Amino acid sequence: MNTRSASPEDREQFEKATAAVAAAVPRAQKDSTRPVYHFRPPAQWMNDPVGITHHKGYFHVFYDFNPYDDTWGKDGGVWGHTRSRDLVHWEQLPIAFGPSTDKGEMRCNSGCLAFNDKGTPIIFYNMVPYAGRREHWAVFGDDDLIRWKKWEGNPFLSWKTRDRHGAPDLPYDKEDMPFIFRESGRTFMLLSSCKIEGKGVVPIYEAEDGGLLNWRYRGIMHDGSGECPNMMKLGDKWVLLYGAYKWVEYFVGDFDVETLKFTPEKQGVVDYSYGPEHPNFYTRGLYATFTFPDPTGRQIMFGWVSGFAPGRGWHGCLSLPRVLSLDEELNLIQTPAPELENLRGGHRRIEDLAIADETKSLEDFEGDTIELVAAFEKGDAAAFGLKLRCDDSGRRGVILRFFDGILNVAGTQVPVDLEADGSTLELHVFLDKSVMELFINGGRACVTRVNYPGSDDLGISVFAEDGGVMLKSLDLWQMQPVW
């Protein structure tokens, strides 16, 4: 939050929020299950990553943040801020901005960041009032993206100004996270799906000039219901992501820049972490994705990892950065950013290990901050897989078990077609204390889970049931902390 040119009320709010975070740090630091190579604030609650961009040599990530508690709060929500030169090591920055309580603002919800035709950075976000309907507000930043000041003309988009924008009376109180993308020299904004006559839709707006403060409603881009929309181009296809209240879904298809209609050809799941077996709102694993292009042209995605045990002085972290692409069948492929290899420490490898009707503990393969890549060649075993964070006898732990076309990842069911993948199952695991991110068969499917095995259980074992399987290779690296 800006202290320079800020109002006395804003300065008081900044000091109060900063003090609350500092007071929670000792308790958060005592938690041995807190991740050490995923980004998380020093303490307290974080959720959606927002406004991600690359600027002047830094990757900037903003995030929804409750500096006053380690649970989500209805009021007091601010935008936290961090940056990195390499997508791996993060520098914690001051809070970017918080609610203008003198104007009735209760919290600052999700949004995005874009540069206008003069190169000025502008954050566009969802303003949540103490009473009444939500609006969309703008915040101007300096050239380093450190100091921010709200636009005096807010709101830039509101139900009150819908006539000026040519918009119907959409239920703005349910909309969230503006997301901006560009095509053919034009600038568009999506809002989270809302409902018209009971049907979920994604509305689209277009900037009327380069200042990005005047927007015109252009209709419904997509029929569907979800949160946190992301729109990007991969090759000659467009990809739409949004949270479908159970997990994040993706749609691949064509975007007609004349009609502004998106026609999907393929639909899939971005991450299976939050499904029917996880009905609670905050036990999702991975949710609230945000995608952006980096200077090399890669499309990179971050998400919010949640579902941690309460009362520890912190909650929530960023997922690891994922590089997005499409295969020939228009499946979304997610691979961990190669920059993560810079965190690799000690390495161990095993090859061609036959397993039949048994569980084998792997001697000297252990850890709770590791990267692991295992390749199984399917034999005649009815079921097979990995156990992570086992006890000394190879029991308990976090179990990844393949059986009859389903990979059970610690209770999350993921369909995996081994015949389509040459009868090989590759499991690429990042284990960071209580956080696990899993990339299956080159990123054709992904799962993020929060797990709490025994604190002293660090072993790794492989197993086969009712037959045999060949472990073609298993590589393990100890990962270095970034804090």
Phi, psi and omega per residue, in radians:
M1 nan 2.399 -3.101
N2 -1.150 2.339 2.937
T3 -1.761 -0.503 3.076
R4 -1.295 2.314 -3.125
S5 0.980 0.404 3.093
A6 -1.589 2.712 3.105
S7 -1.256 2.778 3.084
P8 -0.959 -0.658 3.132
E9 -1.137 -0.717 3.113
D10 -1.132 -0.729 3.130
R11 -1.114 -0.711 3.112
E12 -1.115 -0.703 3.123
Q13 -1.146 -0.735 3.110
F14 -1.044 -0.819 -3.118
E15 -1.135 -0.675 3.125
K16 -1.147 -0.785 -3.133
A17 -1.136 -0.761 -3.138
T18 -1.106 -0.705 3.118
A19 -1.144 -0.669 -3.139
A20 -1.125 -0.699 3.109
V21 -1.150 -0.812 -3.124
A22 -1.047 -0.666 -3.136
A23 -1.179 -0.465 -3.115
A24 -1.517 -0.243 -3.053
V25 -1.027 -0.825 -3.115
P26 -0.990 -0.704 3.133
R27 -1.189 -0.730 3.132
A28 -1.093 -0.684 -3.112
Q29 -1.174 -0.397 -3.138
K30 -1.333 -0.256 -3.067
D31 -1.415 1.918 -3.103
S32 -1.291 -0.137 3.130
T33 -1.636 -0.016 -3.107
R34 -1.274 2.314 -3.098
P35 -1.070 2.659 -3.070
V36 -2.069 -0.197 3.036
Y37 -2.223 0.158 2.871
H38 -1.700 2.525 3.077
F39 -1.218 2.385 2.928
R40 -2.639 2.666 3.109
P41 -1.104 2.923 3.126
P42 -1.033 -0.502 -3.131
A43 -2.965 3.004 3.042
Q44 1.301 -3.005 -2.953
W45 -1.583 2.313 2.930
M46 -2.205 2.631 2.958
N47 -2.348 -2.093 -2.847
D48 -0.936 2.291 2.867
P49 -1.256 2.407 -3.026
V50 -2.516 2.797 2.978
G51 0.977 0.627 -3.064
I52 -1.388 2.394 3.126
T53 -2.730 2.900 2.981
H54 -1.980 2.250 -3.031
H55 -2.688 2.201 3.071
K56 0.918 0.776 3.034
G57 1.520 0.002 -3.112
Y58 -2.121 2.504 2.847
F59 -1.528 2.104 3.133
H60 -1.827 2.256 3.058
V61 -2.159 2.133 2.975
F62 -1.768 2.826 -3.101
Y63 -2.743 2.578 3.029
D64 -1.142 2.342 -2.926
F65 -2.547 2.289 2.975
N66 -1.865 1.750 -3.070
P67 -1.318 -0.094 -2.998
Y68 -1.769 -0.168 -3.063
D69 -2.811 2.878 3.078
D70 -1.691 0.348 2.998
T71 -2.204 2.843 3.101
W72 -1.170 2.400 3.134
G73 -2.073 2.481 3.119
K74 -1.189 -0.526 3.128
D75 -2.203 2.854 3.087
G76 1.532 -0.003 -3.107
G77 -1.165 2.297 -3.103
V78 -2.139 3.100 3.009
W79 -1.767 1.969 2.983
G80 -1.373 2.973 -3.003
H81 -2.664 2.346 3.029
T82 -2.505 2.826 3.078
R83 -2.545 2.799 -3.082
S84 -2.640 2.545 3.048
R85 -1.555 -0.366 -2.978
D86 -2.249 0.172 -3.108
L87 1.193 0.116 -3.056
V88 -2.142 -0.900 -3.124
H89 -1.743 2.247 -2.979
W90 -2.030 2.472 3.086
E91 -1.892 2.092 3.128
Q92 -1.311 2.247 -3.128
L93 -1.966 2.868 3.123
P94 -1.063 2.727 3.036
I95 -0.926 2.326 -3.081
A96 -1.263 -0.917 3.108
F97 -2.874 2.867 -3.130
G98 -2.391 -3.082 -3.076
P99 -1.184 2.488 3.050
S100 -1.542 1.491 -3.048
T101 -1.118 -0.464 3.119
D102 -1.210 -0.262 3.089
K103 -1.884 0.255 3.079
G104 1.465 0.224 -3.100
E105 -1.490 2.192 -3.109
M106 -1.541 -0.749 3.105
R107 -2.759 2.866 -3.140
C108 -1.866 1.936 -3.114
N109 -1.538 -2.950 -2.959
S110 -1.160 2.857 3.137
G111 -3.090 -2.772 -3.075
C112 -2.497 3.123 3.138
L113 -2.336 2.399 3.058
A114 -2.539 2.818 3.118
F115 -1.864 2.313 3.126
N116 -1.410 -3.065 -3.041
D117 -1.191 -0.218 3.055
K118 -1.689 0.050 -3.141
G119 1.441 0.185 3.138
T120 -1.417 2.231 3.093
P121 -1.329 2.337 3.120
I122 -2.280 2.271 2.997
I123 -1.649 2.322 3.091
F124 -2.016 2.129 -3.037
Y125 -2.483 2.961 -3.104
N126 -1.659 2.000 -3.139
M127 -1.540 2.214 -3.141
V128 -1.892 2.022 -3.108
P129 -1.514 2.890 3.026
Y130 -1.140 -0.576 3.135
A131 -2.559 2.595 3.133
G132 1.671 -2.867 -3.023
R133 -1.722 2.630 -3.130
R134 -1.165 2.747 3.067
E135 -2.364 2.986 3.082
H136 -1.983 2.188 -3.040
W137 -2.052 2.803 3.141
A138 -2.083 2.573 3.123
V139 -2.336 2.254 -3.129
F140 -1.655 2.457 -3.123
G141 -2.059 2.897 3.021
D142 -1.442 3.132 -3.022
D143 -1.266 -0.253 3.074
D144 -1.706 0.006 -3.137
L145 1.088 0.509 -3.091
I146 -1.795 -0.800 -3.083
R147 -1.831 2.342 -3.017
W148 -2.294 2.536 3.122
K149 -2.464 2.299 -3.104
K150 -1.229 2.502 3.120
W151 -1.147 2.324 -3.097
E152 -1.204 -0.324 -3.111
G153 -1.605 0.162 -3.118
N154 -0.981 2.558 0.076
P155 -1.469 2.678 3.039
F156 -1.519 -0.295 3.106
L157 -2.598 2.282 -3.055
S158 -2.834 2.738 3.023
W159 -1.067 -0.478 -3.139
K160 -1.250 -0.437 -3.086
T161 -1.910 0.302 -3.023
R162 -1.073 -0.549 3.130
D163 -1.107 -0.672 3.120
R164 -1.142 -0.551 -3.110
H165 -1.606 -0.088 -3.104
G166 1.253 0.493 -3.043
A167 -1.798 2.568 2.984
P168 -1.266 3.068 -3.131
D169 -1.412 1.239 3.087
L170 -1.215 2.664 -3.105
P171 -1.321 1.384 -3.080
Y172 -1.061 -0.410 -3.133
D173 -1.185 -0.251 3.106
K174 -1.805 -0.213 -3.089
E175 -1.405 2.750 -3.093
D176 -2.644 3.073 3.012
M177 0.543 1.536 2.922
P178 -1.055 2.435 3.086
F179 -2.318 2.190 -3.058
I180 -1.847 2.369 2.992
F181 -2.455 2.848 -3.072
R182 -2.219 2.582 3.082
E183 -2.772 2.372 3.070
S184 0.937 0.697 3.103
G185 1.307 0.161 -3.130
R186 -2.015 2.689 -3.089
T187 -2.077 2.240 -3.069
F188 -2.150 2.696 3.099
M189 -2.277 2.269 3.016
L190 -1.788 2.611 2.980
L191 -2.053 2.708 3.100
S192 -0.930 2.585 -3.085
S193 -0.971 2.385 3.015
C194 -2.177 3.117 -3.088
K195 -2.008 2.314 3.013
I196 -2.105 2.079 -3.094
E197 0.928 0.710 3.062
G198 1.428 -0.011 -3.107
K199 -1.892 2.298 3.122
G200 -1.266 2.358 3.137
V201 -2.470 2.748 3.041
V202 -1.963 1.886 3.139
P203 -1.358 2.637 3.127
I204 -2.203 2.428 3.076
Y205 -2.121 2.786 3.088
E206 -2.252 2.437 3.088
A207 -1.216 2.322 -3.122
E208 -1.505 -0.227 3.083
D209 -2.737 3.078 -3.064
G210 -1.311 -0.154 3.135
G211 -1.322 -0.299 3.067
L212 1.138 0.423 3.091
L213 -1.980 -0.150 3.111
N214 -2.018 2.093 -3.039
W215 -2.206 2.532 -3.138
R216 -2.084 2.255 3.093
Y217 -1.164 2.262 -3.108
R218 -2.018 0.048 3.065
G219 2.020 -2.769 -3.114
I220 -1.793 2.075 -3.133
M221 -1.404 -0.607 -2.988
H222 -2.638 2.434 3.026
D223 -1.574 1.955 -3.122
G224 3.059 2.853 -3.041
S225 -2.199 2.131 3.138
G226 -3.095 -3.138 -3.112
E227 -2.050 2.826 3.001
C228 0.894 1.108 -3.140
P229 -1.213 2.458 3.008
N230 -2.219 2.394 3.136
M231 -2.279 2.228 -3.096
M232 -2.595 2.826 3.092
K233 -1.901 2.215 3.065
L234 -2.125 1.907 -3.025
G235 1.159 -2.250 3.117
D236 -1.775 0.204 3.131
K237 -1.980 2.689 3.060
W238 -1.812 2.561 -3.128
V239 -2.220 2.221 3.075
L240 -1.947 2.254 3.073
L241 -2.053 2.502 2.879
Y242 -2.810 2.738 3.112
G243 -1.352 2.116 -3.030
A244 -1.726 0.539 3.075
Y245 1.148 0.096 3.007
K246 -2.363 -0.788 2.994
W247 -2.713 3.031 3.127
V248 -1.467 2.238 3.122
E249 -1.881 2.737 3.017
Y250 -2.210 2.658 3.101
F251 -2.304 2.264 3.132
V252 -1.965 2.310 -3.137
G253 -3.091 -2.643 -3.083
D254 -2.003 2.449 3.060
F255 -1.975 2.056 -3.141
D256 -1.560 1.958 -3.043
V257 -1.266 -0.226 3.091
E258 -1.487 -0.851 -3.134
T259 -1.546 -0.269 -3.091
L260 1.043 0.623 3.062
K261 -1.879 2.431 3.075
F262 -1.830 2.178 -3.112
T263 -1.988 1.820 -3.103
P264 -1.346 2.512 3.050
E265 -1.942 -0.419 -3.046
K266 -2.459 2.478 3.120
Q267 -2.301 2.489 3.128
G268 -2.779 -3.087 -3.108
V269 -1.864 2.248 3.118
V270 -1.272 -0.816 -3.113
D271 -2.601 2.252 -3.036
Y272 -1.479 0.196 -2.976
S273 -1.139 -0.537 -3.086
Y274 -2.020 1.806 -3.124
G275 -2.277 -2.830 -3.094
P276 -1.027 -0.449 -3.116
E277 -1.412 -0.028 3.133
H278 -2.207 1.324 -3.027
P279 -1.345 -0.266 -3.085
N280 -1.315 2.451 -3.046
F281 -0.999 -0.616 -3.032
Y282 -1.894 0.421 3.025
T283 -2.078 0.914 -2.971
R284 -1.548 -0.564 -2.941
G285 1.584 -1.623 3.113
L286 -2.108 2.343 -3.136
Y287 -2.714 3.104 3.008
A288 0.897 1.073 -3.114
T289 -1.289 2.752 3.022
F290 -2.504 2.200 -3.123
T291 -1.969 2.641 3.126
F292 -2.780 2.697 3.071
P293 -1.515 2.464 3.058
D294 -1.694 3.059 -3.054
P295 -1.086 -0.356 3.141
T296 -1.553 -0.064 -3.139
G297 1.703 -0.061 3.087
R298 -1.219 2.547 2.953
Q299 -1.679 2.122 -3.065
I300 -2.006 2.505 -3.129
M301 -2.195 2.372 2.905
F302 -2.024 2.755 3.016
G303 -2.451 2.961 3.083
W304 -1.629 2.212 3.052
V305 -1.750 2.178 -3.111
S306 -2.369 -3.101 3.135
G307 1.778 0.318 -3.115
F308 -1.413 2.727 3.111
A309 -1.098 2.451 -3.085
P310 -1.371 2.952 2.980
G311 1.300 0.513 -3.097
R312 -2.053 0.133 3.114
G313 1.495 0.026 3.128
W314 -2.787 2.806 3.022
H315 -2.893 2.233 3.041
G316 1.754 2.537 3.043
C317 -2.665 2.943 3.021
L318 -1.363 2.565 2.888
S319 -1.174 2.924 2.972
L320 -1.231 2.667 3.133
P321 -1.168 2.333 3.137
R322 -2.065 2.383 3.069
V323 -1.626 2.277 -3.038
L324 -1.824 2.481 3.050
S325 -2.704 3.050 3.077
L326 -2.092 2.484 3.014
D327 -1.570 -3.077 -3.061
E328 -1.130 -0.409 3.140
E329 -1.671 0.223 3.105
L330 1.168 0.439 2.971
N331 -1.381 2.441 3.066
L332 -1.328 2.163 3.130
I333 -1.872 2.283 3.125
Q334 -2.107 2.198 3.107
T335 -2.242 2.513 3.110
P336 -1.095 2.424 -3.129
A337 -1.014 2.321 -3.125
P338 -0.992 -0.414 3.133
E339 -1.018 -0.413 -3.141
L340 -1.130 -0.366 3.112
E341 -1.094 -0.360 3.108
N342 -1.184 -0.237 3.120
L343 -1.599 -0.086 -3.086
R344 -1.201 2.356 3.046
G345 -1.968 -2.248 -3.110
G346 -0.994 2.488 -3.021
H347 -2.192 2.441 3.014
R348 -2.355 2.622 -3.107
R349 -2.508 2.500 3.043
I350 -2.337 2.530 -3.093
E351 -2.301 2.651 2.958
D352 0.827 1.030 3.093
L353 -1.782 2.020 3.112
A354 -1.476 2.353 -3.138
I355 -2.253 2.257 -3.128
A356 -2.456 2.052 3.072
D357 0.871 0.812 -3.055
E358 -2.811 2.913 2.955
T359 -2.032 2.191 -3.131
K360 -1.988 2.132 3.011
S361 -1.361 2.386 -3.127
L362 -1.656 1.913 -3.070
E363 -1.135 2.340 3.129
D364 1.206 0.199 3.000
F365 -1.891 1.876 -3.083
E366 -2.814 2.949 3.031
G367 2.475 2.838 3.068
D368 -2.117 0.065 2.985
T369 -2.338 1.408 -2.979
I370 -2.375 2.817 2.862
E371 -2.051 2.351 -3.054
L372 -2.411 2.359 3.052
V373 -2.214 2.031 -3.131
A374 -2.103 2.358 3.104
A375 -2.107 2.046 3.109
F376 -1.834 2.360 3.001
E377 -1.782 2.026 -3.012
K378 -1.102 2.243 3.029
G379 -1.869 -2.308 3.134
D380 -1.812 0.190 -3.141
A381 -1.154 2.448 3.071
A382 -1.219 -0.612 3.127
A383 -2.593 2.641 3.118
F384 -2.806 2.925 3.100
G385 2.831 -2.722 -3.046
L386 -2.111 2.615 2.913
K387 -2.170 2.141 3.102
L388 -1.866 2.681 -3.136
R389 0.947 0.843 3.106
C390 -1.429 2.868 2.954
D391 -1.421 -3.096 -3.044
D392 -1.081 -0.421 -3.131
S393 -1.633 0.081 3.135
G394 1.463 0.188 -3.122
R395 -1.711 3.073 3.134
R396 1.035 -2.564 3.071
G397 1.444 -2.967 3.139
V398 -1.728 2.006 -2.964
I399 -1.800 2.287 3.015
L400 -2.012 1.856 -2.972
R401 -2.180 2.109 3.101
F402 -1.674 2.254 3.130
F403 -2.695 2.135 2.987
D404 0.949 0.850 3.052
G405 1.396 0.087 -3.140
I406 -2.167 2.263 2.984
L407 -1.717 2.012 3.105
N408 -1.577 1.946 -3.096
V409 -1.838 1.577 3.119
A410 0.914 0.642 3.102
G411 1.845 -0.231 3.100
T412 -1.661 2.198 -3.064
Q413 -1.596 2.181 -3.124
V414 -2.207 2.113 3.072
P415 -1.228 2.286 3.141
V416 -2.366 2.102 -3.140
D417 -1.650 1.652 -3.106
L418 -1.182 -0.537 3.141
E419 -1.101 -0.658 3.126
A420 -1.241 -0.347 -3.106
D421 -1.888 0.425 3.048
G422 1.255 0.502 3.105
S423 1.078 0.370 3.098
T424 -2.010 2.364 3.056
L425 -1.971 2.004 3.093
E426 -1.881 2.205 3.137
L427 -2.027 1.976 3.124
H428 -1.879 1.913 -2.955
V429 -2.008 2.339 2.924
F430 -2.000 1.982 -3.133
L431 -1.942 2.084 -3.079
D432 -2.312 1.507 -3.075
K433 1.007 -1.940 -3.091
S434 -1.512 -0.103 -3.076
V435 -1.777 2.347 3.016
M436 -2.279 2.220 2.988
E437 -2.019 2.264 -3.051
L438 -2.148 2.246 3.060
F439 -1.968 2.130 -3.011
I440 -1.840 2.225 3.086
N441 0.817 1.071 3.058
G442 1.271 0.337 3.092
G443 1.578 0.312 3.069
R444 -1.229 -0.431 3.037
A445 -2.541 2.655 -3.107
C446 -2.419 2.614 3.073
V447 -2.449 2.365 3.006
T448 -2.084 2.288 -3.121
R449 -2.392 2.593 2.948
V450 -1.854 2.190 -3.059
N451 -2.334 2.643 3.116
Y452 -2.261 1.294 3.042
P453 -1.274 3.102 3.118
G454 -1.026 2.417 -3.044
S455 -1.063 -0.499 -3.133
D456 -1.700 0.032 -3.110
D457 -1.569 1.884 -3.043
L458 -2.189 -0.022 -3.014
G459 -1.329 2.918 3.105
I460 -2.298 2.327 3.094
S461 -2.402 2.800 3.076
V462 -2.136 2.681 -3.060
F463 -2.588 2.769 3.012
A464 -2.465 2.490 -3.128
E465 -2.142 2.357 3.079
D466 0.920 0.941 3.117
G467 2.387 -2.913 -3.052
G468 -2.128 2.820 3.080
V469 -2.579 2.661 3.114
M470 -1.903 2.127 2.988
L471 -1.472 1.756 -3.074
K472 -1.166 -0.675 3.110
S473 -2.854 2.677 3.016
L474 -2.545 2.077 3.081
D475 -1.928 2.417 3.131
L476 -2.340 2.304 3.040
W477 -2.119 2.387 2.936
Q478 -1.366 2.229 -3.074
M479 -1.652 2.438 -3.103
Q480 -1.476 2.448 3.078
P481 -1.196 2.685 3.124
V482 -1.886 0.083 -3.110
W483 -1.960 nan nan
